[in-house]
């Protein structure tokens, strides 16, 4: 393979270079570019489970990389290679593709790296996205995007199936931990920040981000993964799409489709949605299917009688690349469809052009980078510290010096529980790949000289023989509860309550009368209304990654301060799951008052070891115009005796609209650091662009009328100011 300059093209000749390539390509070569295969398809034997099963097979490489001219592969096994093993693998397949394919087009090699390069042995894992959402820290998220890409590039991988831009609206859904937040503004801003970091250039190469899952995937009505999604077209436009638009504006290279069906239309055949993405928004990158989803169009969604028809529908709807995953079915079907005239060559050329554009942009025809895996331990520790929310504290925290603690529960002495799924392996449950620097909470407390005793026996669904007497030596009890790391279909549940055995553990500990601190390591809000009253403190740790144990120990002992806020509503009852954002009617009670919904904790809520006071809230005007934003400011004072960080949250409420508006929705936030006694004036300009709504025709419009801006420490505690939105441009 020749480098771009050797081929006679400069950095700015992208479209000419691609046109010249397309002009030389056979149909099979074009379809090959549209094909993504799992690495498994190229290795000897079956699925790779260890180094010795990761042996590339010459005959298979010849079949797929030469005969079918496959242009993209991805790694997904049940064994995490080291950086150097990845380098050897990626360099070998690249060299094969470049030398043995006719045009020497480099492969696009992809992977899921949704919280760090977690499929590389010993690469740092960061908190899952939901914890990053709780941090409300955009620069932190940008740095994590950049760090993840540096680690991927060091392994020869240039495509990351991240960030996840789905909204955490359905608490039952088992992939919430992969999302940033229930709030579209948080997802839009953190998503764009991640993309900027992730697509940063290193030595003329970069990673292509992949936004997923277009669109609505996270809102299955039943809560079960990939089950039917029912969302009004208004909510799709107003809330689910803007995060994608924001990340595309930030330059994202690719988009992955929704495996489910939205309002009856499977994501993979939703031509209308894809036309909006590509034509209306001008997205020039490419759209990839999710894993094996053409098969699901036949077997599950039943919109196509056979695989070939599914291929036709998906390609014609706008899918540019198919994650097959392991054979030539897609390639064979698509070549036939073109030969039969069922798919026009223009559609194929468009898809190939989009894919080659991304390959060009990420520097595929440049010299490979030479980098070692950086550690990013400090960044991961900071992120873990900023990701955990203190939901309740009746004086139990921070732990006092010399206090004896007994620590129990399934997450107490487990790195797996801290990392969550997608860690070294898909489920993340194989402890043999734990990072040597990772510490469990018990180990981390001990390292800080806390007198901590681990009480074994309590699992996710088992209580063991633990009795009240086992806590006798403790001054305080720490129970680390939550969910066994799991994802996708395997994460489906029938009941959102914390498993019975864990609730029983809390009740048993409560018999001692000692203060109980509950730490929740989980990817969704497992209900705890029955046990919350007997706790003295509650921490929502999400899945904070491999430095989560150390961060947690520092937070519990007061060596660090909590600064995270809830990225979703924490519900209280299984029959009342509708959280933020909500409409007024969601709160109607039995007497037709508005007290019908009291969550355990509201969106945006989180405590600190210090206290903040909001005062002197003022806005310049009572009018917002299309060319005139509303300038407001508020002063926040740290009234406690510790340094702390506060997330100042700005919300908007539309009083009357032609479609029922949601109550308060976030329009801005800023995380500020304050020393004890220090105060800061925080300013915010509310532009009219934030005040558009989607009307009954699913169009974005401004409607004149009264609105309110609110500022405060969470979505329920707001100082407000009323204004008139004037849409007259005269
Ligand atoms: C998941 C995607 C993931 C893909 C590739 C699918 O099952 O839904 O989120 O990127 O697999 O691993």
Boltz pocket constraint, residues with backbone or C-beta under 6 A from the ligand:
constraints:
  - pocket:
      binder: B
      contacts: [[A, 76], [A, 112], [A, 161], [A, 212], [A, 259], [A, 290], [A, 291], [A, 488]]
      max_distance: 6.0
